[in-house]
Amino acid sequence: MMRHSEPSKRDVAKVVLAVSWLFVTVAVYFWAHKPFDQTIVSGLVRTFLNVTVWLVLVWIGTAVGLAFLANAVELPAEVQLALAAGLGLGIISIGVLLLGLIGLLSWWVAWGGILVLCGLLWRRMAAVVKVVRSVRLPRAEHGYQRCIVVFACASLLMTFVAALAPPTGWDTLVYHLTGPRLFVEAGRIVHPVDLPYLGFPQLMGMQYTLGLLLVGEGVAPLLHFGYGLLALVLVVGLARQVFGAGAAWLAGGVFLSVPTLLGLMARAYVDAALLFYATAAFGSFVLWKQALDGGSREHGRRWLLMIGLFCGLCGTVKYTAVGVCLAIGISLFLVSWRQGLGVLIRRLGFVALVAGLVMLPGLVENYLTTRNPFYPFVSSSGIYWDEWRSWWYDRAGTGLLATAPLRLITALLEASLLGVEGSASFGATIGPVVAPGLFLLFLVWSSMDAEERALLAHMLVFFAVNYVIWLVGLARTALLFQTRLLFPVFGVMSIMGGAAYDRLSRLNRPNLRVGWIAKVVLLLVLGLGLLSQFTEFVVLNPLVTVIGIESRSEYLTRRLGWYYVAIDEMNRDLSSDAKVLFLWEPRSYHCQVDCVPDALLDRWLHATYSYGYDASAIAEAWRLEGVTHVLVFETGLEGVLDAGFDPVSTDDLRVLDDLLTEHTTGVNTWDGHYILYELTQ
């Protein structure tokens, strides 16, 4: 056995010298050739904190939700996690709302609450980890399934990176983040400015408020992105449970084929959340019916509770969720009416009671802040509201029934094939797969077994009720000419579409493989959609700001243009006691001074209606409200005039010119797009 001698002092000195020399030379090199600067460090830290807080909130929410889904052993692990996460996040939102009502919206309460929840739920959080480990992702067995996996991974990765960038979505800057910012500044839920959207249900607003309190604005888009993922999991899981693995793969592909949905998932909006809760509510109905058919009364009662909870959470996301609750109520009636009036009343009453209790805190909050629990609807009373504004917000008589009634027949097909996001043509691009899949469903109806047809019938009821409500909106007013209002049923439509595409193989003939052709068409749509998304991703280029190469301010300037330049300069140049009234500009999120947005683009017309065509009276009224400056979005006004929908008359423009000429002085202009005036005393 060889013996190692002790190293001499000379050997030790050589080692120390060698190591020191390596460290010094490398340090000097990277001092001269810095691999990153402070901007990159701050960008990476910001991204890390946003993702971490988002994941922790989802983890806690899932732990809360699992308490309601205890012993749901019949569910696949991934479906159980999705339902638990959405349910728990909704419950946390209600908790934040209650804190906001008593004035406890502060960073220390938020962080303290998170730590307390972690302490109380540590066993449940450990159970979440155990359930996550039990998830078994489906393995692709066919070429088209592998293509769907590749598409899904690439598409969702780009969506995730886009969600990490600073928020720039239109509605995000109008109210989805503006409201939470105002709540955080006040330390409570308030309605301090004329922003009617603050009266909308606030489930997502409360989550965004919590994100702002914990770390900042970057958590909000991630929360919305997460709801999109949860909805996808539910769609695939429910399709597999009802129609089999083949339909599940195709249902996932149909769901991801909607370009606008992927775009919305990257923004701090509410549409993906409502889509999830609507799908969860219907999924709970399916699971309740299966438990009922299997003779399990205990599980049946639990899923009846889940139906009520998820219907209530739908109502706390958006008022338009009334269609979801009504459709599920009809399905409950169809299942229960033969079992007697007493059973029917108990079931419907129980679901309605649970849903009502979930929605009650939001209605109370609305009443306390606006004096109208359904603000700005139902009543013409309430803060900042009157009959004229009710008319303006409704614009009854401008819909398709008055302008082009025959288009009501083809509305869904038109929205699918001709709808373009950001345009007047339904305002969304939903692709040629989701809606046309309903027609294919009828072609394969006879190939379904009795149980499948029974569930499909309830899915069609779910779709039909919401579709009729959507059509009524289209018929009534041009302001509801939006496909996004139909998004809550896209989860169920994707399941039906997946079943239809899968069952088309039963129409195969020796020389014609219809099922194969349908899958090729679906893959072609997904491939072209991915190419389009990649092109938009390159133009958006969010990665440079996500990793900190581009600062937040530079990114917002690049994405928002003159709007952000104008707001940024106003923040720097105006005094802290300035109050800026906007005309034809509804976005005020980035304001650090007191800004009054023109949320409904009605500020000036309401002024001429209220004070007559008298510039002096309008100026005096604004002075009494504390207004010091007026920001006019000239490009926005030109767009309104070109569209010709809003009734801006020559008298309105004349009085505006009188007011700006006689009662203001110009302060700044931004390439003619925005002009800032100071109101003279």
N, C-alpha and C positions, 0 to 999 in steps of 0.2 A: 504494500500500500504506500502510495507516494505521499510524502509530507510536503505541505506548502510552507515555504519560509515567509516570515513576516516581511511586508514591503519596507524598503528603506526610506529614509527621509527624502532622498533624491527622487525615488519613484513617485512618492506622494506629491512632491513639488511639481513633477512633470505632468501628473494627472491634473492637478489644480490649474496649472498653466494652460494645458490643452483645453480644458473645459471653459476657463475664463476667456481664452482667445476666441473660441467658438461663439460664446454668448456675446462678447463685445462686438465682433465683426457682424454678426447677424443683427444685433440691436442697432448698430450704426447704419447698416444697409436699410433697415425698415424705418429708421428715423428719417432717412433721406428719401425713401420710396414708400411712403405711407400706404398700406393696403386699404385703409378706411379712414374717414374723418369723422368729425363729431356728428355731421348730418346722417351718415350711415348708421352710426351707433344709436342715435336717437330714434331713427326709423326702425331699426331692428328691435330695439327695446319696446317701442310702441306696439309693433306688430305682435311681439311675444306676449306682452301684457294683455292685449285685446283677446288673443286666442286663448290664453290661460283662463282669464275671467269668464269668457264664454263657455269653455268646457266645464269649469267648476260650477257655473250656474246650471248647466244642463245636467251635470252629475247630481247636484242637490235636488233639482226638480224631479229627476228620475227616481231618486230615493223617496221623495214625498209621494209621487204617483204610485210607487210599488206598494205603499201602505193600503191604497184603495184596490189594488189588483192582486191582493194576497191570494195565494193558492190558485192562480190562473194557470194551472198546469196544462190545460188543453191548448194553450197558445204557444206558437213557436217563440223562441227567445227574442228574436229581433222584433217581432210584432209586440210582444209584451213590453220591451224597452221603449219602443216608439210611443205606445199608448201612455205608458207611465211618464215619459219625459214631457209630452205635451200636456198631460193632466197636471203634473207637478208644477210646470212653469206657469200654467194658468192660475193655479192656487197661489203661487208666489206673487203673481201680478195683483191678485185681489188683496193680498197682505200689504203690498206697497201702496195700493190705493187707500187702504184704511189708515196707514201711516201718514199719507199725504193729507187726508181729511183732518187729522189732528195736528198737523204742522210739524211732522218729524222727518222731513226729507232733508237729510244731511249726510255727509260722507261718513261721519263716525257712527251714525245709526245704521247706515247701510253695511259698513264693514263689521260692526258689532253684530248685526242680525245674521250675516253670513257665518260668522264664527260660532254664534249660538246654534244655528241650524246644523252646522257641522258637528258640534258637540252632541246635540240631541239625536242626530240621525246617523251616527257613525256606524251603527250596526247595519242600517238600511243601505248606507253607502258601500259598505263591504259586500252586501248582498248584490248590489248593482254590478260590482266588479265580477262577482261569481256568475251572474247571468250573462254579462258580456263575454266571459270566457267560454260560455256554453253555446254561443252563437256559431252556427255552421253555415258559412256562406255557400250558396248553391254553386255547383261546378258546371261550367259550360260543357255540354256534351256534343254540340253540333256547331258547325261553322258559323251559322247566323247568330248563335248565342255568344260565341266568342267575339263576333263583330259588335254585338250590343254591349258587351263588357268593355271593349276598347273605346267605343263611343262614349259610354257613360263615364268612364274614368277621365277621359280627356275633357269632356264637356263640363263635368262637375269640378275638375281641377281649375279650369279657367274661370268658372263662376266663383269658386272659392277665393282665388287670387283677386278677382275684381271686388269681392266683398271686403277685402282687407284694405282697399284704398279709401281715402277720405270720401265721405258721402257727397254725392252731387245730384242725386235724383230730384226731379222737380218737386213732387209731393213731399219728399223728405225735407227739402228746404222750406216748403210752404208751411207744413204743420207737423209731420211725423216726428221731427226732431226739434222743431221750434217750440212746440208745447212742452216737452220734457225740459228743454233749456229754461223756459219761463218758470216751470215748477221748481227746478233746482235753485234758480236765483231767488225765488220767493220763499223756499223752504216748505212749501205746501202746495196743494192743488188750487190753482187760481184761474181766473179768466180775465186777465188784466188788460187785454187789447181786443180790438174788434177782429177776432179770428174765429169765425163760426165753426171751423173744423174742430176746435177744442171741445165742442159739445158732442162730438162723435164718441162712440165707445172707446175706452182707453186701455184695453188689456195689453196691447202691444206698446202703447205709450208708457205704461207703467214699467214694462221690462226695459224700454229704452231709457227711462228715467233712472232706473236702478243701475244700468250700465254707465250712464253719465256720472252718477255719484261714485261708483267704484273706481273707474279708470278713465272714462271719456267716451267720446262719440263712436269710436271704432267698434265697440261691442254690438251696437244696434244692427248693422247689416249682417253680422255673423249670426245673430239670433234669428233673423228672418231667413237667412240661408239654411240654418239648422231646421227650421220648420219645413222647408222644401224637401230636405233629406228625409225627415220623419214621414212626410206625406208619401214620398216614393217608397219607403219601406212598407207602409201600410198598403199601398196599391199592390205591390208585388206579393206581400204576405196574404192579403185577402184573396187575390186572384188564384194563388196556389192552393189555398184552402178550399175554395169553391169550385174552381175549374181545372186545377192541376198545374204541374210544373211548366208545361209548354205554354199555356195561356199566361202564366206569371211572367215569363221572359218577355213575351210580346207586350203585355200590359206595361211593363217597365219601359220598353222602347216607345210605346205610344205616349206615355207620360212625358218622357224626355224629348219628344219631337216638337214640343210647343216652344218656339224661340222666345216669345215674350215672357213666358213663365220663367225660363232660365235667367233672362235679364232682370226680372223683378226679384228673383232670389238673391241677387247681389246688392240689393238696395234696402234701405230701412223703410220698408213698406209694410202692409198688413195682409196682402193677398195670399201669400204662401201660408200664413198662419190660418187664415179662414179656410183655405183649401184643406189643410191638415185636419182642423176641427170638424169640418163637414164630413170628410172621409171617415174620421174616427167615430162620429155620431152614427153614420150609416153602418160602419163596421160593427159597432156595438149592437145595433139592431140585428145584424146578421147573426152575431154570436148569441144574442138573446133568443132568436128564433130557433137556432140549432139546439141550444140548451133546453128550450121548451119542447121541441120535437123529441129530444132524448129523454124527457121526463125528469130533468134535474131542476127542481123548483128553486133550490138554493142558488145555483149558478144563474138561473133565470132572473131572480130578484137582483143579483149583483149587476148583471148586464143591463137591467132596467134602470138601475142607479146610474150606470155609465152613460146610458142614452141621455138621461136628464142632465148630467154634468157636462157632457160634450155639447149638447144643444145650448145650454146656458153659456158655455164658453164661446160658442159661435156668436151668440148675441152680444157678448162683451168685446168682440172684435169689430163687427160691422153691423149696421142696421139691416142691410140687405140679407142677413142670415135668416130673416123671417121665413124665407122660402125653404131653407133647410129644415127648420123646426116643423113647418106645416107639412112638408112631404113625409117626414118620419112619423108625424102624428097620423097621417092618412094610412101609412103602412101598418102602424099599430092598430088602427081601427079595423083594417081589413083582416088582420090576423085574429083579433080579439072579439069581434062582434058576435060571432057564432057561439061563444062561450058564455054569453049572458051579459045583460046590461051592467050588472054589478061589477063583473070582472073588467069590462071595458072602461067604466068610470074610474075604478081603482088604478088601473094601469096608466091611463091618460092623465088622471089627476096627479099621480105620483110623479110622473115625468115632468109635467108642467110645474109642479111645486118645486122640484129640485132645480129645474132650469130657471124659474123665477127667483129663487133664493140666490143663485149664482149671479144673476144680472142685477139684483136689487142694489148692492153697494154702488154700482155705476150710475144707476138712476137717481139714487140719493145724492151722490156727488154732483150730478148735473143740475138737480133742483137747487142745491145749496149755492152753486156758483152762477146759475143763469136764471133761476126761477121757472125752468121748464125741464122736466126730467127727460124729455126726448128732443131737446134742443139740437138743431134749429127747426125741427119738424113739428107737426101736429098743431102747434099753437103759433099765433103771430106775436105773442108776447115774449118777453125775455130780454136780457141785456143786449143792447146794440141791435135789436130786431124790431121790425114793424111789418105791416101788411105789404108795403111796397117791396121790401126785401124778400118776403115770402113769394111774391109773384116773380121777382127777378130770379130767384133760385129754382123755381119750378118751370117757368116758361111754358105752361100748358098750351097745347095747340100748335106747337112747332115740330111735333114728331112725325113719324112716317104716315100715321093715319090721315093727317091733313095734307102732307106733301107728296107721298108716293105709297099709297096703301098696298099696292101689289108687292112691294119689296118686303112686306111683313111675311109673305109666304116663303120667300127665298132668303130670309135674313141670316139663318145659320150657315147656309152654304156660301152666301156672299161674304160673311165674316170670316169663314175658313179660307176661302180662295183669294179674296181681294183685300182683306183687312191688312193694314200696315201700321206698325207701331209708330206713335208720334204723329199720325195724320188724322184727318177728320173721318177717315174710312175705318170706323169701328175702333180705332186707337190701339190695335194689337195685331200681332202676327201669330196665329195659332197653328198654322200649318195645315196640310191636306190629309191628315191622318185621323185626328180625334173625332171630329163631327161626322165625316163620311163613314167612319167605322160603324155608326148606328145603322146605316142602310145595309151594310154587310151582315149585321146581326140578324136581320129579318130573313136573309137568304139562307142562313144556317139554322134558323129557329127549330125546324123540324128534326134536326139531328141531335138536339139537346134532350137529355132525359127529363123526367117530370120535376125532380128536385131542382135541377139547374134552371129550368124554365120558371119555376116559382120564384126563385131569387132574382132572376133577370126581370121578372115582372115588377118586383119592388124597386129594382134599379131604374127601370123605365119610369115608374111613378115618381121617383126621386128626381130624375132628369126632367120629366114633363112639367112638374109643378114649378120648378125653378125656371124652366124655359118659358113657360107662360107668363110668369111674373116679369121676366126679362123682356118679352115681347110687348107686354102692356106698357113698360117703361119706354121702349122704342116708339110705340104708337103715340104716347102722350107728349114726349118732349125730346128735342134734339140733344139736350144736355145728358141724356142717358144713352147716347149712341156709343156705348162702350162694351166691348166683348169682355173686358176684365170683370164686369159684374156677373158674368156667367162662370168665372173661374172656380167657384166653390164646388161645382159638380164635375170638374174635370178629372178628379180622382176616380169617381164612380164611372165616368165615361171611359176612362182609360182601361178599367177592368172589363167593361163590356166590349171595348175595342179589342183588347187582348184575347178575350174569349172568341170573338168573331174571326179574327185573323187566324187563330189556332184551329178553329173548326172548319175553316175553308178547305182544309185538306180532305175533308169528308166529301167534298164535291169533285175530287180528282176523278179523271177519266183515264183510260189506258194511254191516250196520246196527249193528255192535257193535265198538268200538275198545277191546279189552281192554287193550292196551298203554298207551293214553292214560289210561284209568281208573286203572291201577296207578300211573302217574306222578303223577296228581292226588292219589291217596291218600297217596303218599310225601311229596309237598309239603305236604299238609295236616298230616301227622304232624310234619314239620320245623317248620312254622309254629307249631303249637300248642306244640311243644317250646321254640321260641325265645321265645314269650310267657311260658311258665312260667319259663324261665331268666332272662328279663329281670326278672320279678317277684321272683325270689330275689335277683338282683343288686341291685335297689333296696333290698331289706330288708337284705342284707349290707352294702351301701354301702362297698365297699373303697376307692373312689377317694379318699375324704377322708383316709384314712391313707397312701395311696400318694403323694399330693402333699404330705403333711405338715400338712394342716389339723387333723387329729386325731392325737394322739401315739400311739405304740405301746402305752403303758400304758392309755390311754383306749380304744383299739380292743379290746385283749384283755379289759378289764373289760366292755365292751359285749357282746362275743361269748361270753366264757366265764363271765360272771356270778360267782356266789359262789365258784366254784373259784379263779379268779384272785385275787379279793379276799383269800381266806384264805391262799393261798400267798404273795402279796405282803406281807401283814402278818406272816406267820411269818418271811419273809426279813429284815424290818426289826427284828422284836422279839426273835427268838431269838438266843442266842449262837452263835459259830462252831463250838463243840464240841457243839452239840445234834444229836441223832439222832432223827428223827421216823419212827415206824412208821405206815403207812397201813392202815386197814381199810376195804374196799369202795371204794377209790379207786385206780385203776391209773395215773393220770397224774402224772408227777413231773418233767416236762421243765423247768418254770420254777423248781424248787427251787434255791436258792443255799446252803441248809444241807443236811446229810446226810439224805436222805429214802429210805425203803424202801417202794416202791410195792406195792400189793396187785394185782399184774399179772394173776393168774388169778382174783381174787376168792375165793381159798381160804385166805387167811392165817389167819383165825380158826378155821375148821373143821380145818385142818391142825394148829393149836395144840391144840385139844381132842382130836384124834386122837393127837397125839404125847405129850401130858402128862396125858391123862385130863381129866375135868371138875373140874379143880383150879385155881382162879384164882391161888392162891399160887404153884404150880409154874410156871404160865405167866408170871406177873409176874417171878419170879426168873430164868427162862430169858431173858426179854427184857433184864433188867438185865445179865446176863452178856454179852449181845450188844452192850451199850453203848447200848441204847435209853433215851432220856431223855423222850420225849413220844410220845403216841399221837393221831393225827388220825382221827376217825371220820366217815365220810361217811354221815350219817343217812339222807339221801334215797336214796343208793345202796342201803343196807340195806333200806329200805322197798320199793324197786323189786324187789330180789331176793326178798323175802318175798311180794310181790304176784304175781310171775311163777310162783313155786312150783316152779321147776325144780331149783334147788340145794337139797340136803337139809339145810336149817338147822332144827334141832329146838328144842323148848322148852328142853331142857337146855343147848344151845349159847347161847341167849339169856340163860338164867339165870346161867350162869357168866360171860358177858360183863358182865352187870349187876354181879355180885359183884366182878369185877376193877376195873371203873371206879369202883365205890363204895368199895372197901376199899384199893385200891392206887394210886389216882390222885387228883389234885385238878384241878378244872376251871380252865383258863387263859383260854379265849376261846370264844365261839360266834358263828357267822355266820348269823343268822336261822334257827337250827335246822337248817340244811342241813349244816354242818360244825361239829364240836365238837373243840377241842384240849384234851387232858389232859396233865398232867405226871405221869410215873411216880414215885411216892414211893419213897424208899430204905428 
